[in-house]
Amino acid sequence: MRPVIPYVTAALLFGLGVYGVLRRRNAVLVLMSVELMLNAVNLILVTADTTARAVLPHSGQVFALFVIVLAAAEIGVGLAIVLQLYRLRATVAVDDVPLTEPPQAVDGHEPAVVNGEAGR
């Protein structure tokens, strides 16, 4: 098998994933783009494993398995963050998330102390 075709396919998939991360506003679509990039890396690892089997046998497949486990953990944490974002803001648009907003009191409790600023 010629390894050029899977490498070009993986490069296209990775480029499409980068484009999706940079241009999408929906947090779920950003997570899907990250998964696309991880799958492109898996394709590269398995292709490299089949072309260079004499150096380290099955190492690419083992690394691909670790990437799959990492992707599963990333999707679990990412979807939990997206669900919490939707509960707080009623939107999953990444552009609407304020990154510098101070913490607010929730249910009458004081906000957590951040850099010694809260509670004064």
C-alpha positions as CSV (number, residue, x, y, z in Angstrom):
1,M,0.0,0.0,0.0
2,R,1.2,3.5,-0.8
3,P,1.4,5.5,2.4
4,V,0.9,8.8,0.6
5,I,-2.9,8.5,0.3
6,P,-3.6,8.0,4.0
7,Y,-1.2,10.8,4.9
8,V,-2.9,13.2,2.5
9,T,-6.3,12.2,3.8
10,A,-5.1,12.7,7.4
11,A,-3.7,16.1,6.5
12,L,-7.0,17.1,4.9
13,L,-9.0,15.9,7.9
14,F,-6.7,17.7,10.3
15,G,-6.9,20.9,8.3
16,L,-10.7,20.6,8.2
17,G,-10.7,20.1,12.0
18,V,-8.5,23.2,12.5
19,Y,-10.8,25.2,10.3
20,G,-13.8,24.1,12.3
21,V,-12.1,25.0,15.6
22,L,-11.2,28.5,14.4
23,R,-14.4,29.4,12.6
24,R,-17.2,27.7,14.5
25,R,-19.2,29.6,17.1
26,N,-21.1,26.6,18.5
27,A,-19.2,24.8,21.3
28,V,-20.6,21.4,20.2
29,L,-19.2,21.9,16.7
30,V,-15.9,22.9,18.1
31,L,-15.8,19.6,20.1
32,M,-16.6,17.7,16.9
33,S,-13.8,19.5,15.1
34,V,-11.3,18.5,17.9
35,E,-12.5,14.9,17.5
36,L,-11.9,15.2,13.7
37,M,-8.3,16.3,14.4
38,L,-7.8,13.4,16.9
39,N,-9.0,11.0,14.3
40,A,-6.6,12.4,11.7
41,V,-3.8,11.8,14.2
42,N,-5.0,8.2,14.7
43,L,-4.9,7.7,10.9
44,I,-1.3,9.0,10.8
45,L,-0.3,6.7,13.7
46,V,-1.8,3.6,12.2
47,T,-0.3,4.4,8.7
48,A,3.1,5.0,10.2
49,D,2.8,1.7,12.1
50,T,2.1,-0.2,8.9
51,T,4.9,1.4,6.9
52,A,7.6,1.1,9.7
53,R,6.6,-2.2,11.3
54,A,10.2,-3.4,11.6
55,V,11.3,-0.6,14.0
56,L,8.7,-0.9,16.7
57,P,6.0,-3.5,16.1
58,H,2.4,-2.3,16.8
59,S,3.5,0.9,18.5
60,G,1.3,3.1,16.3
61,Q,-1.7,1.0,17.1
62,V,-1.0,1.3,20.8
63,F,-0.6,5.1,20.6
64,A,-3.8,5.2,18.5
65,L,-5.6,3.4,21.3
66,F,-4.3,5.9,23.8
67,V,-5.6,8.7,21.6
68,I,-9.0,7.1,21.5
69,V,-9.1,6.9,25.3
70,L,-8.0,10.6,25.5
71,A,-10.7,11.6,23.0
72,A,-13.4,9.8,25.0
73,A,-12.2,11.6,28.2
74,E,-12.1,14.9,26.3
75,I,-15.7,14.4,25.0
76,G,-16.9,13.6,28.5
77,V,-15.4,16.7,30.1
78,G,-16.2,18.9,27.1
79,L,-19.8,18.0,27.0
80,A,-20.1,18.5,30.8
81,I,-18.7,22.0,30.3
82,V,-21.0,22.7,27.4
83,L,-24.0,21.6,29.4
84,Q,-23.0,23.8,32.3
85,L,-22.5,26.7,29.9
86,Y,-26.0,26.1,28.5
87,R,-27.5,26.0,32.0
88,L,-25.9,29.3,33.0
89,R,-26.1,31.3,29.7
90,A,-28.9,29.6,27.7
91,T,-26.6,29.5,24.7
92,V,-23.7,27.4,23.5
93,A,-22.1,30.1,21.4
94,V,-18.4,30.4,22.2
95,D,-18.4,34.1,21.4
96,D,-20.9,34.9,24.1
97,V,-18.8,33.5,26.9
98,P,-17.2,36.3,29.0
99,L,-13.7,35.4,30.0
100,T,-13.1,38.2,32.5
101,E,-16.5,38.5,34.3
102,P,-16.1,38.5,38.1
103,P,-17.8,35.7,40.1
104,Q,-21.4,36.4,41.3
105,A,-23.3,35.2,44.3
106,V,-25.4,32.1,43.6
107,D,-28.4,31.2,45.9
108,G,-27.4,33.7,48.5
109,H,-23.9,32.3,49.0
110,E,-20.7,34.3,48.8
111,P,-18.6,33.8,45.6
112,A,-15.4,31.9,45.8
113,V,-12.3,33.9,46.7
114,V,-10.3,34.6,43.5
115,N,-6.9,36.3,44.0
116,G,-8.1,37.7,47.3
117,E,-10.6,40.0,45.6
118,A,-14.0,38.4,46.3
119,G,-15.9,39.0,49.5
120,R,-14.6,42.6,50.1
